[in-house]
Amino acid sequence: MTATAPATEQRGGARVAVQRFGTFLSGMIMPNIPALIAWGILTAFFIPEGFTPREDFSTLVGPTIHYLLPLLIANTGGRMVYDARGGVVGTFATMGAILGSDWLIGLINADLPDDNQLGQVHMFIGAMILGPLSAWVMKRLDRLWEGKVRAGFEMLVNMFSAGLLAFTMAAFGFYVIAPIVNGIMTVVGGAVGWLVETGLLPLASILIEPAKVFFLNNAINHGVLTPLGLTEAAADGQSILFLLEANPGPGTGVLLAYTIFGIGAARATAPGAALIVFAGGIHEVYFPYVLMKPALLLAVVAGGMTGVATNMILETGLRNPAAPGSILAIWAASPAGSILGVTLSVVLAAAVSFAVAAVILRASRKRDLEREAAGHDALGAAISRTEANKGRSSDALAGLRGASAGGAATATLAGPISKIVFACDAGMGSSAMGASVLRSKIKQAGFGDVSVSNVAIANLDATPDVIVTQQELTERARQRTPDAIHVSVDNFMSSPRYEDVVRLVAESREAPGDDAPAAAPAPTGPAASTADDVLTLERITVSPRARSKEEAIQEAADALVAAGAVTPAYADAMREREATVSTYMGNLLAIPHGTNEAKGEVLASAISVARYSEPLSWDGNDVRFVVGIAGKDGGHLEILAKIATVFSEEEQVQRLVDARDEQEILDILSAVND
């Protein structure tokens, strides 16, 4: 296991890194889409080729795309890193890059004939570099003299340090970033131009369509296609590049094929999903249907290539990015002369995708029917994989998941649900916390007679009516108990699937059971530590040193060793547990703990708490609290239940985030010592 775990982590780390990079780029672009749309309206109506040409008002077009839009993006990127202070510094730095680019192009144009002058390079890529980079530098500099400035001079230091850094980064943008970005735009723009001229641009779909399904497309779309598309649209009034990724046709075609040739829950949910993709523009809704049958990547690639080829032949495109990628947003961004061609590109993309998907679905229909008869929840598993690829749960997929779970429940419910089991690999940490949260919800719904417990998957028997597992473990649990209802979760603290389970309990009986008192909220008053407490002030830190998941696990293990609760070998068991199933719980919490086989390394029950000032990446999820757990003779289960009670409430989590010191955190978590 130790030989294969690092490779798995590295692969996952690379994928997560690309996702996080793309998400960051998207975070800079998406809030500014309204400004891009406003610029598109300017070009649609007031330039000489527009609907209502006006020489005076059209003077807004050039300065808006050359100065305003890059500066807005830079400000957004700076604020994402360091709030308003980062936004100001990043915006000023980007102004240096814009003017540096103009100066370089002016030098080149001085030696070129008047009829062969270079156009402006719009500094979108420069803004996406300098905005967050300048903010990051400002943040680091502020930390250098944090707490060292003499009282009364704080404002002076803050203002002048930001001003000096803004000046320095503007010079950096002028002399360093501008030439680099100009070179990048020349090379990439030339490559795209070559693909268009040679008719090979449709081949881009071979990369873009699979990247969408695995949430790796944002880096391509917002890092390359959007800046190039805006430059092209500024010169030509439209760009085909805006439609390489936004075309809803490929996904719609696959969903229509499922509507006719699919089976079970996939067929039942496909029509609604198709409407969401086509009219709502939420493309991630079709990703699980492709992941159910990876051969369908051929369908979306073929559809995407068809759409690109259609726009190339008809010379159509969009004025500005279409976000979200719905047919309505695409029509709104289409110049009058391109509406018919753009619509045709969507329709033909859907038709080709439908035709290819229909062949694939028909060819595998018999095997799919056999798997469904055996109880395999293909759609539910694919939704879980989609959310794992995304790195977090998805509101857009919640309805599909509910439909999948509902279908399974209708087929398997034989009477009132009386026993629910939350199962995990070891039956210790994560299952205990999940069971605690779910038990509270079941009681609050008035079903106090329903038993909610936790066990290891290896100890599952035929008695539970419903089994709740982490998504990576559902198949293992289903193999042991195929007759139970299986529910997959990925967020132990606030999973929307818990509400599905409560509804299943209600639907399983003609009348609800007697009301039971809700779980009492965690006491939050001050508490003094004693020698027998599992959590003491010494086991809490608000200034941990770890900067990665691996370091945080070791740090938690070291704290438990220092408490005399475990042997040093327990750290290896914690890493082994993490390599099997993530201990991310949701609501900013991770609970690293050992495997079931490592119980001999536990000397006493104890927990450690580390609060991080910056989120750690825990398998693509943000974690601020790492709670190391060691439980002797099952004593940890009650501790976990109390921790779960606190972290299941967003108000309590926010109190922990805002806590000033270790004592305040101990006061909030004092219930674990009761």
N, C-alpha and C positions, 0 to 999 in steps of 0.2 A: 504493500500500500504506500509506503513512503517513497517508492520509486516512481509511482504514477501520479501521485497527488500534485507535485509541483508542475507537471506538464499540464494537468487539467486546470490548475489555477492560472497558469500563464495564458492558456488559450482564452479562458473566461476573462482574464484581466485585459487582454488585448481587445476583445469584443466590447467589454464594458468601457474601456478607455475611448474607443471610437464613438460609442454611444454618448458618453458624457461630453466629448468634444463637439459632436454634432448637436447635442441638446444645448450646449452653451452658445454655439453660433446661432441656433434657432432662437434662443432667448434674447439675442441682440436684434435679430431681424423682425420677429413676429410682432412685438409691441409697436413697431414702426410701420407696419403694413398699412394702417390708415393714411399715413403721410404719403406712402407710395401710391395708394389709390387716388389721393387728392392730386398728386402730380400727374397720374394717368388721366384724370378728368381734364386737367389743364391742357394736356397734349391732344386729347380727343376733341376739344371744342375750339381752342383759341389759337393754335398754330396755323400757319397759312393753309395747311391741308386739312384742318379740322372742320367740324360742323358749322361753327360760327366764328370765323377768323377775326381776331382783333389784334392789331399790331401792338397796342399799348399793353394789354393784359398778358399777351404771350411773352412779354419780357420776364415773367416769373419763371418760365420753364427752365431756362439754362441755369440760373443761380440756384434754383431749388435742388436740381439733381447734382450739381457740382459742389455746392457748399452745404446746404441745409440737411439733405438726407444723410450724407456721411457723418456730419456732426451729430445728428440725432442718434445714429447707430453707435457712435463713439461714446456719447453720453450714457446711453443705455448700458453698454458694456462696462463702462467705468462704475456706474451705480451698482451693477451686479456684483462687482468685486469689493467696492468700498463706498457704497452709498453716495451721497451728494458730493463729498470731497473727491472721491475717485472720478465721478462724472465730470466735474469741472476740469480737473487736470487732464483727463483723457480727451476731452473735447478740444482744449487748447493745443494739445500735442498733435491732434489730427489736423488742425488748421496748418501747422507747419508742414505736414506731409502733402496736403493739397497744394499749397503754394510752391513747395519744392518740386512737385511734379510739373506744375505750370512753368516754372523757371527752366527745367530741363527741356521740356518740349519747345519752349521758346527759343532756346539755344539751337536746337536741331532745325526748327523751322526757318531760322535766319539764313541757313545754307540751302534751303529747298525752294524750288519755284513756287509761285503763288498758287498754281493750280494743283499742287501736290503736297499740301501742308498736312502735318499730323494733327489729329483732333485731340481734345482733352482726354486725360485718363481720370475717370471719376474714382475717388479714393475710398471705395467701399471696403476693399480688403485691408487697406491701410487703417481704416477706422476700426475694423474688427481686430487688428493687431494692437494698435496704440491705445485704444480705449481701455481695455482690461489690463494691458501691460503697464501703462502709466499709473492706473489705480493700484495695481499690485505693488509697484515700487513705492508709491505714497504710503501704503499701508505698512510696508516693512520699515520705512524710515520713521514713521510715527512710533513704531514699537521700540525703536532704538532709544528714544528719549522719553518714553512714557514713564511718568512718575519722577522724572529727573529735572523738570523745568521748575524754576523758582515761582512761587505763588505770585500771581498778578501779571506774569509774563506769558501765560498760556496762549491767549488769543494772538499776541504778537508773534510768537513762535509758529503757531498753526498757520497764520496768514502768510507769513514770509516763506515758510518752508514749502507750502503748496505753490506759491507764486514762483519761487526759484525752480522747483521741480517742473512746473508747467513750462517754463522757459527752456529748461534743459531738454525735456522730452520733445518740445517743438523743434528745437535744433536737431535732435536725433531723427525726428520724422522728416525734416527738410533734407538732411544730408545723407541719411542711411535708408530709412524706410521708403521714401519716395522713389529712389532709383531701383530698389528691389521690387517694389510693387509694379512699377512701370515695366520692368523686365518680365515679371510673372504674367502680367496682362498681355504683353506682346507675344510671349511663347504660347500661353494657353489659348488666347484669342486666335492666334495663327493655327493652332491645332484644330480648334473647333471649325474655323473657316475651311481648313483642308477637308475635314470630315463632311462639311456641307457640299463643298465643290465636287468631291469625289462620290457623293451619294452614300457615304458610309455612316452618316450620323445615326441612322436607326440602330446601328450596332451598340450604341450607348445603352439601349434598353437591356442588353445582356448583363450589364453591371447594375443599372439603376433599379430594375424591377425586383431582383432577389434582395438587393440592399434594403429596399422598402420593407419587405417581409421580416427582415431581421433587425429593423430599426437602425440601420447603418447609413441611411440615405441623407440625413441632415447635413453631414459634413460635405457631401457632394453638392447638395442642392443650395444650401445657404453659403457655403464657402467658395463655390465656383460658379454654379449656374446663375444664381441671382445677381452677383456683381457683373458678370459678363452680359447677362440679359439686359440689365439696366443700361449699360453702356451702348449696347446694340439698339435698344429701344430709343435712347436719346438721339441716336443718329438716323435711324430708319423709321421710327414711329411704332415699331413692334419687334418682337423677338420670338423665335421658335423655342428658345431655350427655356422659357417659362412653362412650356408644356411637356418637357421631357419627363418630369416627375409628377406633375399635377393632374394629368389626364385620368379621369375616373373610369374610363372605358375598360381597361384590362380587368380591374377588380369586379366591376359590374358584370362583365361577361362570365367570369367564373361563378359568381353567385347565381346568375340566371341558369347556368348549367346545373348547379346543385338543385335549383328549384324544380327542374324537370327530371333530372336523372339521379339526384341524390337519394339518400335513405334516412329514415329516422329523424333525430333532432336537427341534423344538418339541413335536411330538405325542408323541415317545418320552419326553421328560422331564416333560411336564405332569402326569401322575398323581402322581409323587413330589412335585412342587412343590405340588400341591393339598393333599396330606397335611401338608406342612410348614406351609403357610399356615393350614389349618383347625385342626389339632391342635397345631402348634408355635407358631403366632402370629407367625412371621417374615414379615411382609407384603412385605418388599422382594423376596422371591423371585418374586412375580408381576409386578413392575414391568417387567422386560425383555419379557415377553410383550405387555404393553400398548404399549411403545415400538416393538416390531416393527411394529405396526399402530396408529398413533395414533387411528384411528377407534374403537378399543376403549375410549377414554375415555368414549364414550357409554354403553358397557355398565356400567362401574364407577360412573358417575354415576347411571344409572338404578337399579342395585342398591343404592347407598347411599341414594338417596331413598326407595326402597321400605322399607329397613330402618328408617329414621327415622320414616316414616309409620306403620309397623306399631307401633312403640313408642309413638308419640303416641296412636294410636287405642286401644290396649290399656292406656295409662297405665303402662307398665313402664319399668324402668331398672336401674341398678346402684348398690350401696352405696358403692363405691370404684372407682378406676381399675382397668381390666383390663390388666395388663402381664405378659407380652406379650399381644397381642390374639388369643388362641386361644379356641376354644369352651370349653376346660377352665377357663381363667382367668375367662371371662365367667360360666360357671355358678357358679364359686366366689364371685363378687362379686354374684350375683343374690339379692335377697330371695326368700323362699319363694313369695310371691305373684306374682313376676315371672318365674320360671324358664321357664314355658311361653311367655309372651309374648316374652321375650328370645330364646328358641330359635327361635320362629316368625319373628322379625325376621331372624335369620341365615339361616334356610332360604329365606325368600321373597326376601331380597336376593340370595342365590346363584342362585335360580331365574330371577329377572328378568335378572340379569347374564348368565347362561348363554344365555337366549333371545336377547338382543340380540347377544351375541358370536357365537352360532351363525349368525345371519343375515349378519353382517359377514364371518365367515370363509368361509362358503359362497359369498358373492358374489365374493370375491377369490381363490378356490381355484385357478382356471386360471392366473392371473397368478403366483401364488405357486409353483406347480409349474414354470412356465417359468423363474423366477428361481433356483429350487433346481437345476434341470437345468443352468443356466449356471454353477453353482458358488458362488452367493451364500450366505454364511453369515449368514443374517438373525439367528439367535439369538445367535451370537457377537458380532455388531456391536451388538445391542441390550444385551447384558450389559455391553459396554464403555461404551456410553452411560449405562447405569444407574450404573456405578461412577464415571464422570465426573461425573454429577449428584450423586452422594453425596460426591465429593471424595476418595475413597480406595477401595482394594480392599475386597472384601467376602468374608468367609469363607462366608456363606450362599449366595453365588452361585458359589463355586469349583466345586462339584459340577456345576452347570448348565454352566459354561464347559468343564469337562473333558468332559462328555457331548457338547457341541457340537463340540469339537476332535476327540474320539474318532471321532465320526461322519464327519467330514471326512477323517480319516486313513485310515479303513477304505476309503473310496471312492477314494482317490488313491494309496495306497502301492503301488508296483509292484516293489519290491525293497528291499534293505538301504539304509538311509540312510547316505550317506557324506559329504555336503556340506551344511552349515548356514550360512546367511548372515544376519547381523543388519544390517538396512538402515534408514537414517534419511535425512532430507532432504538432508544434505550428505555423509554417509558419514564424518563426523569424530568429534565428541565423544561423543554419546550411544550411537551404534552401536558405537564402539570399547569403551566401558565395558561395555555389555551383552554384547558378544561375549566379553570377558575373563571375566566372571562365568560365562557359559554354558559357555565352553570348559573352565573349571576343573571345573564340575559333570559335564560329559561325560567328562572324563578320570578323575575320581574314580569314576565309574560303571563304568570299565573299557573304554571305547570310545575308546582313544587314536588309532585310525586315522580317526576322524571329523574332518573339517576344519570349523573354526568360524572364519569371517572376517567382516569388515564392509565394506559398500560404500554408496554413495549409491543411492537408489532409481532415479535416472536411468541408472545403470550396471548394473542387474540384467539378467541373461541367463537362459537356460533351464537352466543347469547345476545350480543348488541344488535339493536335495530338500526342504528346509524353509527358510522365510523368516520371520524374527522381526522384527516392527516395532512401533513405538509405535501404540497403538490408533487415533490420528487418521490414520495413514498406511497402514493395512492395505489400504484399498480401492485406493489408488494402486498399491501393490505388487502387488495381485492382478490389476490391469489389465495390468501388464507381464508377469507370470508366472502365468497362470491355472492351469497344471498343477502348480505346487508346493503343498505344504502351507503354509498361512499361519497364524501364531500371533501374536495381539495381546497386548501387555504394557502396563502402565501404571507399573510400579515396576521400574526397571532393576536395582536392587541386590538385591532379594529377592522377585522375582515368583514366585508359585506356578506360573505357566505354564512356568517352566524345568523343573520336575519333570515336567510333561506332555511336554515335548520329550524328556527323558531316557527316559521310558517309551515314546515313539514309536520312538526309536532301538532300544530293546530289543525291541519288538514287531516291528520290521522285519527282524530276523534270527533265524534258528533258534538260534544260539548266540552268546553275547557275545564280543566281540573280546578281544584280549590286554589285560591290565591295563596301564595307564600310570601312572606316578607322579603323584600329586596335586600341584597347584600349591603351590609353597613358600609358607609364610606370609611376610608382609611383615616384614622386619627391623625391630626396634623399639629397637635400641640407639642411643646418642647418635652424632651425626654432625656434622662441621664443614662449613660451607658453603665452596664455592670459587667463583671467578669464572664458571666454566662451568656451575654448577648451575642447573637450571630452577626450583628452589625454594630460596630463601634466607630467612634470618631476617627480612630487611627486607620480604619479600613476604607475611608472615603477620601478622595482627592479631587480637587477642582483644577489641578495643574499637572495632569499626567504628561509624560514625555512622548508617548507613542504617536506615530504619524501614519500608521497603516494598520490594517486588520491583524496582520501577523504579530506586529509589535504589541498591539493592544491585548491580544490573547496571552502573550508571554507576561505582560505587565499584570494582568489579572491573576495569572498563576503565581507570580512572585508575591503578590499581596496575600494570597491564601497560604502560601508557604510561610511567609513572615508571621501570619496569624497562628501558625501551628496547626492548621486545619488539614493540610495535605502534604504529601511528600513531593520532592522535586519532580518525580516521574509523572505527576498528575498533568504537567504541562503537555507532555507528549499525547496523553489521552485526550486533552482538550483539542489539540490540533487534529488528532485522528477523527474526533467527532465532527469537527468543522469540515473536514474533507469529505465526509459522508453526506451530511445535510447541514445547511446553513443554520446558525443559531440567531439570525436576525428575526426579531419578533414584531417589528412594526413600531410606530410612534417613537422613533429615534432610539430604540432600545435593542441591544444585543445581549445575550446571556451565555457566553461561552462556558461549557462545562464538559466533564469527562464522559467517556463511554461507560456502558453498563459493566464492561469487564474491568474497569478501573476502580471499582468500589473499594478494593483493598488498599488503594492509595489514599483513601479519605480517613483522616484521623478524628475529625470533629466537624460539626456543622458550622459553616461560616459563609458569609458573602462579602465581596468587596465591590465598591462602587467608584467608578471613574467618570467624571463629566468632562467632556472635551469642548474647548472653546470653538473649535472649527469641526464641522462634520467629518467623520471618517467614512470612507467608502467601504461598505460591507456587502460585497457581492452586488455592487451597483446601487445600494440603498444608503441613504444618509443615516449615520448613527452618532448620537451625542452622548449616550450613556452606555457604558459597558459594565455589566454586573457579573462578576465571577462568582460561581456557585460551587459549593461543596456540601454534600448532605450525608450525614452519618445515619445509617439504619432508617432511611426513608424520611428523616426529619426535615429534609429540604423541601418536601412537597407543600407543607403548610406555609413555609417561607415564600415559595414561589407564588402561591395563591395570593398572598398579601401584596407581593410586588405587582402581580398582574392587576390587582384591584386599583392600585395607584396609576399604573401606566396605561390602563384602559380608558382613563379619563383625561381628555386633552387639557382640561384646566389644571389638573395636577401636574401633568408633564410640563406645562408652561411655568408653573411655580418652581419646578426643579430647574428648569433652564434659567430662570431669573434669580435663583437663590444666590445670595452674596458669598456664602462660604460653606465649609464642610458641616458646620453645626446646623445651619439652616436646612441642608439636605437631610441630615440625620433626623431633624425634627419632623420633616415631611414623611420620612420612611420609618418612623418610630414603631409603627404597627408590626413590623417584622420581628420585633423583640418581645411582643406580647405572648 
